[in-house]
Amino acid sequence: MKNKKTWTSGLVLVCVILSVWLAYSAINSTGWFKPKPNIIIILTDDLDLTLMSYLENTNKLIAESGATFTNYFVTTPLCCPSRASILRGQYAHNTNILENSPGFVNFYRNTREDETIATWLNRAGYNTALTGKYLNGYPVGAGKRYVPPGWTDWHSFLYESYEGTFYYGYKMNENGEIVQYGDAPEDYSTDVIKDQSINFINQSISENAPFFILISVIAPHGPSTPANRHTEIYKDLIAPKKPSFNEADLSDKPSSTYAVAKSGDEFDQGDADALFTRRVQTMQAVDELVGEVVLRLEQQGQLDNTYIFFTSDNGLHMGEHKLPSVKGFPYEEDIHVPLLVRGPGIQPGLQITQMTANIDLAPTISEMTKVKSADFMDGRSLLPFLHPGTDQVLEWRNSLLIESGYMDIESETIVFRGIRTETFVYVEYKNGEFEYYDLISDPYQLDNLASSLDPETLASLHAWLEQLKTCRMEECRTAEMAIPDLIK
């Protein structure tokens, strides 16, 4: 009798387990519930903070519905280095991508592509896609049909056909097939990228597969070409004019700043207004893309299971310090960019003021998805900020390394290493020049105080920078917090 009862109890337990499994499978097959969140990064090119107020969908559907990082920075303010840091969670001196050229070639030859967000997520069962811009110079040295490891769906611009614009008349490698786009309205690249992205999302959902997609538009990068439908809106805008616009006295600025400022015709208010108008117009198609992606996720029942990041690879100067439409400098216009995030558990309207950076995106996504990633990352997960109210005590960084250019070879690019804290920025240039700005009293970086610092303070700053500029992994996180006593 006892054996019969035991057998009956066991049978009941098996039936219960089977019922739960069948119910779970039924729910999971409809796409209503998934244990792994989807990840979307919408990465713009040269987007600065001044354009954000013109992006209605982006502000409503991501910022107001999620979190805004008010102190988010790129650690190297150039396209290729910044993108490499996003993919691997490392400072540029550890990705070995410190300039736009050689960009992709270095990344490819040094096998940096073997360990990225894409490979980590793909190994964990994610569908992964890139649509749009990859790394500057792609696919030189690897072959036109080359698809980097980790990507299951690939639609990337080819730099071999690059002639100054990727808005019209470009080529893409689409999963190994070379596709030429022309000058018709339907060839406008932001719209093409939108359609490719939606197709990938739909396909992944139909396969009941978690997905990661890097939607990498060229907008608003120069020549800032808007879609035909947007050329008559936001006309004749006035560009914001900071106190640093056409700064009268550049005598305290390093020679590289002065040289670029004097390299062509003056970038005046008229130039700024015209370019600002085009940049705002060019971003309207991106704003439509954001709206379409969110709508499609909502229709498919996946919006509440998807993290969406909206950011830029770097900012852009628009006449500040007499610099024309350029980037690559350690000034706020180039390094301080937008980051918006919405997703599961993120409180709508959340404002995060701590210093965060592009090197933090890979660690954040790794923790969100619980995938096995590499231990070489220098950044930190932002998840505790996105899910506040936990018992976790968070010790956060006091500084970031800002760097650009190779120190050990002759280069025509601007080569510097610097420290950006909440209150100041200190920069050393390869040629021996220095900059120091008190960001509390001088947020527009008009008065370089480096020459007025006492020798002990300079020595302390230099020693701190020496730790940061060669750091790796935990060394970076330790050095970022180690403000010298003399500086506090």
Buried (B, 14 or more C-beta within 10 A) or exposed (E): EEEEEEEEEEEEEEEEEEEEEEEEEEEEEEBEEBEBBBBBBBBBBBBBBBBBEBBEBBBBBBBEBBBBBBBBBBBBBBBBBBBBBBBBBBBBBBBBBBBBBBBBBBBBEEEBBEBBBBBBBBEBEBBBBBBBBBBBBBBBEBEBBBBBEBBBBBBBBBBEBBEEBBBBBBBBBBBEEEEEBEEEEEBBBBBBBBBBBBBBBEBBBEEEBBBBBBBBBBBBBBEBBBBEBBBEEBEEBEBBBBEBBBBEEBEBBBEBBBEBBEEEEEBEEEBBBBBBBBBBBBBBBBBBBBBBBBBBBEEBBBBEBBBBBBBBBBBBBBBBBBBBBBBBBBBBBBBBBBBBBBBBEBEEEBEBEBBBBBBBBBBBBBBBBEBEBBEEBBBBBBBBBBBBEEEEEEEEBBBBBBBBBBEEEEBEBBBBBBBBBBEBBBBBBBEEBBBBBEBEEBEBBBEBBBEEBEEEBBEBBEEBBEBBBBBEBEEBBEBBEBBBEBBE
